[in-house]
Structures are given as structure tokens and as C-alpha cells.
Amino acid sequence: MAKIFEGIYKFKNEDFLKYKHIFANLKNKQNPHTLFIGCADSRIIPNLITKTLPGELFTVRNIANLVPPYRDTEEYVATTSAVEYAILSLNVENIVVCGHSNCGGCYSAIHPESVINMPHVKKWIELINPAVEEAKKICKENDELKIEMIVEQLNIVNQIKNLLTYPFIKERYEKGTLNIYGWYYVIESGDIYNYNMSTGTFELITDKE
């Protein structure tokens, strides 16, 4: 914790001063342009990989960047309520679903025995099962790493599909007032691939985008 406390001190005396004018403008209201749905993995830093400033991203993070399909419920639903708030209260213009390489959640969905003693995690990652089943059909050879990558990417695509089960998202998306993106981030290279809905492929994002 000493390192974290030192970081707080440095933030207040260095970074905060650098962006003091931004925080002053944000003190009463936020106006993010993008809802960023990412994995809770400690290696994924949304503002770092997008070079965005405070106030730009409304961020939701959970195991394996999952979005449960829409349903009417009186249960406590953290991701669903955050998505609802971002669209209906903050009126974000974009939604990004960002998955990544070496995803522990996707690995656990392929190997459910690895979370046998974690019932809540085991239940949560059931949302990845469709991607696992499809990946095994696509990858006939017993290539573990290839199957994992396919699952990670199909999982991103499936979360986009789940987002479109939300009536208020589907309406705005079809009107063209809301954009939805699927990103695949490769940790060891820093490359980010954007899902092309027309071609069904992930394409490397370059500075020419």
C-alpha cells in the first residue's frame, strides 16, 4: 500500500495540477462521449490505451467485458444499470466493448473446472459459453491458444449482440445517433483491432483511421 499512497501524493501534486482546469470544469457535471465496457483485468487501462482525459470515458469493467442480455428485473444488476445510465442519463455517443488477449474469464469458460470453487464467477462466465461452443466448431484442430483467441474475439461480438437487446440502445443505433464498436486488445504488442460489422473481421486500428 505504501506505493499506492505515494502515487496519491504524486497525483495531487503533479497530475492534478496539470489537469486542474479540466477537473474544475468537471466538478458539477460529467459529459463523457463514450461508454467503455472493458475487462476488470489489471493489465487493461482504458484511459492509457485510448489517451483520453478525465471526463471522456464512462467506464464499466467486469470479468471478461460481459454485457448480460436485457431483461426486466428487480434484482441488483450492476452492468445493466451502468449501461442504462450511460445511455439514458449521460447520452453517450459511442459504446466500446473492449476484450483482450490472454483473458482469464474466457480461459475459465473453456476450462470451467478452474473456477469450481468460485460459484459466482462460474455463473457469470456462463455468458461466454456461446462463444466457446462456436469456437470449437470453427477450430477443428486441438490448438488451445487458437481456440482461446477465437473465444476472446467471438465474446466481443456476442456482447455487441447483447447490447442490441436493450430497447433504448437498439433504437438509437438504428437511428444512427449511437455508434457501437468491438475492440480486441493484444497485451504484448499494444495493438488494438476493431471489429468490422460488414466483413465480420477484426482490423488493426492505425493512425489512418
PEURHU-V905630 format. One record per residue. N is the residue number from 1. PHI is phi in radians with two decimals (NA if undefined). PSI is psi in degrees with one decimal (NA if undefined). OMEGA is omega in whole degrees, -180 to 180 (* if undefined). Layout:
n->(N | N)
phi->(PHI | PHI)
psi->(PSI | PSI)
omega->(OMEGA | OMEGA)
This chain:
n->(1 | 2 | 3 | 4 | 5 | 6 | 7 | 8 | 9 | 10 | 11 | 12 | 13 | 14 | 15 | 16 | 17 | 18 | 19 | 20 | 21 | 22 | 23 | 24 | 25 | 26 | 27 | 28 | 29 | 30 | 31 | 32 | 33 | 34 | 35 | 36 | 37 | 38 | 39 | 40 | 41 | 42 | 43 | 44 | 45 | 46 | 47 | 48 | 49 | 50 | 51 | 52 | 53 | 54 | 55 | 56 | 57 | 58 | 59 | 60 | 61 | 62 | 63 | 64 | 65 | 66 | 67 | 68 | 69 | 70 | 71 | 72 | 73 | 74 | 75 | 76 | 77 | 78 | 79 | 80 | 81 | 82 | 83 | 84 | 85 | 86 | 87 | 88 | 89 | 90 | 91 | 92 | 93 | 94 | 95 | 96 | 97 | 98 | 99 | 100 | 101 | 102 | 103 | 104 | 105 | 106 | 107 | 108 | 109 | 110 | 111 | 112 | 113 | 114 | 115 | 116 | 117 | 118 | 119 | 120 | 121 | 122 | 123 | 124 | 125 | 126 | 127 | 128 | 129 | 130 | 131 | 132 | 133 | 134 | 135 | 136 | 137 | 138 | 139 | 140 | 141 | 142 | 143 | 144 | 145 | 146 | 147 | 148 | 149 | 150 | 151 | 152 | 153 | 154 | 155 | 156 | 157 | 158 | 159 | 160 | 161 | 162 | 163 | 164 | 165 | 166 | 167 | 168 | 169 | 170 | 171 | 172 | 173 | 174 | 175 | 176 | 177 | 178 | 179 | 180 | 181 | 182 | 183 | 184 | 185 | 186 | 187 | 188 | 189 | 190 | 191 | 192 | 193 | 194 | 195 | 196 | 197 | 198 | 199 | 200 | 201 | 202 | 203 | 204 | 205 | 206 | 207 | 208 | 209)
phi->(NA | -1.01 | -1.15 | -1.20 | -1.09 | -1.12 | -1.11 | -1.07 | -1.09 | -1.16 | -1.04 | -1.12 | -1.73 | -2.21 | -1.12 | -1.05 | -1.12 | -1.11 | -1.94 | -1.00 | -1.16 | -1.20 | -1.12 | -1.12 | -1.27 | -1.65 | -1.10 | -1.88 | -2.79 | -1.86 | -2.52 | -1.21 | -1.64 | -2.43 | -1.59 | -1.87 | -1.82 | -2.27 | -1.33 | -1.32 | -0.85 | -1.15 | -1.50 | -1.80 | -2.04 | -0.89 | -1.19 | -1.25 | -1.33 | -1.86 | 0.93 | -1.73 | -1.74 | -0.93 | 1.68 | -1.58 | -1.97 | -1.73 | -1.90 | -2.10 | -2.28 | -2.69 | -1.12 | 1.20 | 0.78 | -1.68 | -2.22 | -1.08 | -0.99 | -1.16 | -2.74 | -1.34 | -2.71 | -1.85 | -1.37 | -1.47 | -2.15 | -1.15 | -1.14 | -1.04 | -1.20 | -1.17 | -1.09 | -1.02 | -1.16 | -1.08 | -1.44 | -1.48 | -1.80 | -1.61 | 0.94 | -1.09 | -1.64 | -2.38 | -2.19 | -2.05 | -1.80 | -2.00 | -1.71 | -2.75 | -1.26 | 0.94 | -1.39 | -1.13 | -1.13 | -1.18 | -1.04 | -1.17 | -1.20 | -1.29 | -2.13 | -1.02 | -1.14 | -1.29 | -2.14 | -1.04 | -1.69 | -2.16 | -1.05 | -1.26 | -1.14 | -0.99 | -1.20 | -1.04 | -1.38 | -1.04 | -1.13 | -1.57 | -0.92 | -1.02 | -1.20 | -1.11 | -1.09 | -1.19 | -1.10 | -1.20 | -1.31 | -1.26 | -1.71 | -1.24 | -1.29 | -1.48 | -1.82 | -1.02 | -1.15 | -1.18 | -1.09 | -1.06 | -1.12 | -1.11 | -1.07 | -1.02 | -1.33 | -1.10 | -1.09 | -1.10 | -1.06 | -1.17 | -1.25 | -1.10 | -1.08 | -1.13 | -1.03 | -1.34 | -1.48 | -1.44 | -0.94 | -1.27 | -1.40 | -0.99 | -1.08 | -1.23 | -1.11 | -1.20 | -1.39 | 1.49 | -1.71 | -2.44 | -1.78 | -2.19 | -2.20 | -2.09 | -2.02 | -2.09 | -1.77 | -1.68 | -1.05 | -1.32 | -1.95 | 1.41 | -1.30 | -2.18 | -1.88 | -1.75 | -1.37 | -1.61 | -1.18 | -1.29 | -1.71 | 1.26 | -2.22 | -1.66 | -2.06 | -1.06 | -1.40 | -2.14 | -1.26 | -1.56 | -1.09)
psi->(-23.1 | -38.5 | -37.8 | -43.3 | -38.2 | -38.3 | -39.0 | -43.4 | -44.4 | -38.5 | -47.6 | -35.5 | -7.0 | -71.3 | -42.8 | -42.1 | -35.8 | -38.1 | 24.9 | -38.3 | -33.5 | -45.9 | -33.6 | -39.3 | -22.3 | -2.4 | -27.3 | -19.6 | 144.7 | 152.1 | 62.5 | 147.7 | -15.4 | 135.1 | 118.5 | 113.0 | 109.2 | 172.1 | 150.5 | -3.7 | 132.3 | -14.8 | -6.6 | 113.0 | 96.2 | -49.9 | -28.4 | -47.0 | -17.2 | -5.7 | 43.5 | 157.4 | 167.1 | 135.5 | -7.8 | -35.2 | 132.0 | 113.1 | 131.2 | 126.2 | 136.6 | 178.3 | 119.9 | 25.9 | 53.7 | 147.6 | 108.1 | 145.0 | 150.8 | 140.1 | 148.1 | 125.5 | 154.7 | 11.6 | 169.2 | 111.1 | 99.9 | -53.3 | -44.8 | -43.5 | -35.5 | -41.2 | -45.4 | -44.0 | -41.7 | -38.1 | -50.6 | -25.2 | -44.0 | -15.9 | 48.4 | 153.6 | -20.8 | 150.8 | 129.8 | 125.8 | 114.6 | 108.6 | -177.6 | 167.8 | 157.1 | 44.0 | 121.0 | -35.0 | -43.4 | -38.7 | -43.1 | -30.7 | -33.9 | -34.8 | 73.3 | -20.3 | -19.9 | -14.6 | 27.2 | -29.3 | 11.5 | 79.4 | -36.0 | -39.2 | -45.6 | -41.9 | -43.8 | -45.1 | 1.7 | -23.7 | -16.8 | -13.8 | -41.5 | -36.5 | -38.8 | -46.1 | -42.7 | -39.3 | -38.6 | -27.5 | -37.4 | -45.3 | 93.8 | -36.2 | 153.4 | 64.3 | 99.7 | -47.2 | -38.1 | -40.9 | -42.7 | -44.5 | -42.3 | -42.2 | -45.3 | -41.8 | -42.7 | -32.9 | -38.2 | -46.5 | -41.0 | -30.8 | -31.7 | -43.2 | -40.8 | -38.7 | -36.4 | -1.5 | -8.4 | 117.2 | -42.6 | -22.3 | -47.3 | -42.7 | -48.2 | -37.4 | -44.2 | -27.5 | -14.0 | 14.3 | -1.0 | 127.8 | 143.4 | 130.2 | 147.9 | 122.1 | 143.3 | 113.9 | 125.0 | 111.9 | -46.0 | -17.5 | -19.9 | 2.0 | 142.7 | 127.8 | 133.2 | 135.8 | 123.4 | 109.9 | -24.7 | -41.5 | -15.9 | 26.3 | 158.1 | 126.5 | 136.0 | 129.3 | 127.1 | 176.6 | -4.2 | -5.4 | NA)
omega->(-179 | -180 | 180 | 178 | 177 | 179 | 178 | -180 | -180 | 178 | -177 | -174 | 180 | -175 | -179 | 180 | 180 | -177 | -176 | -179 | 178 | 179 | 178 | 179 | -177 | -170 | -177 | -174 | 172 | 180 | -178 | 179 | -173 | 169 | -179 | 179 | -175 | 178 | 179 | -180 | -176 | -179 | -178 | -179 | -173 | -177 | 180 | -176 | 179 | -178 | 178 | -177 | 176 | 178 | -177 | -177 | 168 | -166 | 173 | -179 | 176 | 179 | 174 | 174 | -175 | 174 | 178 | 175 | -178 | 174 | 174 | -177 | 174 | 177 | 175 | -176 | -172 | -178 | 180 | -179 | 178 | 177 | 179 | -179 | -178 | -177 | -171 | 179 | -176 | 178 | 179 | -178 | -175 | 169 | 175 | 170 | -174 | 172 | -176 | 178 | 177 | -178 | -179 | 179 | 179 | 177 | -179 | 177 | 177 | -178 | -177 | 178 | -179 | 180 | -176 | -180 | 179 | -173 | -179 | 176 | -180 | 179 | -177 | -174 | 170 | 178 | -180 | -174 | 178 | 179 | 179 | -179 | -180 | -179 | -180 | 176 | -179 | -176 | -178 | -180 | -177 | -179 | -173 | -177 | 180 | 179 | 180 | -179 | 180 | 178 | -180 | -178 | 177 | 179 | 177 | -180 | -179 | 178 | 174 | 178 | 179 | 178 | -178 | 172 | 177 | -175 | -177 | 175 | -180 | -179 | -178 | 180 | -179 | 177 | -180 | 180 | 180 | 178 | 178 | -179 | 173 | -178 | 174 | -175 | 178 | -171 | -172 | -179 | -177 | 180 | 176 | -179 | -180 | -178 | 177 | -176 | -179 | -177 | -178 | -179 | 176 | -176 | -178 | 176 | 178 | -179 | 178 | -178 | *)
